[in-house]
Amino acid sequence: MTSVELYHFIYEKNSDDPSAPPDWGWYYTSSEDAFYYAGQLVQAVPISRTEIETKSNVQRESLEVSMSLDTDLAIQFVRYSPDHLVHLTLYDYEESGATKVKWKGRLAATKIGSSAITLVFESVYVSIRSTMMTQKYQRGCRHMLYSDNCTMKRENWQIAVKIMSVNGYDLVMDNNPSATDGYFTGGVLELKGGMRGIMSQEGVNLKINDVYPQLAKAVEDSGGMGVDVILYPGCDRTTTTCKAKFNNLDNFGGFPFIPTKNPFDGSIS
């Protein structure tokens, strides 16, 4: 009986907080046709993966999955890596509805290209056989902006503006609500659930990290009226910005006073 591959991605958003939102899940298949599995629509999208390998070193057992940037999953992770675990279960799915697990793992890295995102998953056995480093010792803040560890709620910082023109990566707003350059650099632009990272901001001019065809079409169809979007300010992960811009220094995740001189280089002066 013919079988196809079914990719089930789960983004764990739950925590001990009972008011936390539920997990997110995406079902994709490399088959030409969509179908339903366990009551869920499995979307047929251009998706590919590397070969499944069994190696003597479990740390090297990884699987890379690539898909278009316009898929729902890619849109969520296009600017920031997720701040909770993302799991992948890869199935063989038969027309009868029978499934067989081929591979399981969790997200270790993301690589964003001009038209596709590649998700690098490590084997589920890595978490069983080894202890992973979860925090980094660095001067800059190690927390993702608006994540649980950062503690700032993104919805408290949203600012509505109109985008009046789109030219590839370059956007023009109707006004500069921040009154300062760079306020939105490193932040996020959101339109109806889709997101793009803001690489730079000077006055009313924004540069985003990737083209946004949906936004360009909406602006074109607006007849000069512009399109409403939401902007979220960015952070350069320094103590100065954390305190002055966000008043969040108590939750700063870096170690700004790491010595610049190595005490073990043979000199104490």
Secondary structure as GFF3:
##gff-version 3
##sequence-region A 1 269
A	DSSP	beta_strand	3	11	.	.	.	ID=ss1
A	DSSP	beta_strand	24	29	.	.	.	ID=ss2
A	DSSP	beta_strand	35	37	.	.	.	ID=ss3
A	DSSP	beta_strand	40	44	.	.	.	ID=ss4
A	DSSP	beta_strand	47	49	.	.	.	ID=ss5
A	DSSP	three_ten_helix	58	60	.	.	.	ID=ss6
A	DSSP	beta_strand	62	68	.	.	.	ID=ss7
A	DSSP	alpha_helix	72	77	.	.	.	ID=ss8
A	DSSP	beta_strand	86	94	.	.	.	ID=ss9
A	DSSP	beta_strand	99	112	.	.	.	ID=ss10
A	DSSP	beta_strand	116	123	.	.	.	ID=ss11
A	DSSP	alpha_helix	124	129	.	.	.	ID=ss12
A	DSSP	three_ten_helix	154	157	.	.	.	ID=ss13
A	DSSP	beta_strand	159	167	.	.	.	ID=ss14
A	DSSP	beta_strand	170	173	.	.	.	ID=ss15
A	DSSP	beta_strand	188	191	.	.	.	ID=ss16
A	DSSP	beta_strand	194	202	.	.	.	ID=ss17
A	DSSP	beta_strand	205	208	.	.	.	ID=ss18
A	DSSP	alpha_helix	213	221	.	.	.	ID=ss19
A	DSSP	beta_strand	227	232	.	.	.	ID=ss20
A	DSSP	alpha_helix	239	244	.	.	.	ID=ss21
A	DSSP	three_ten_helix	249	251	.	.	.	ID=ss22
###
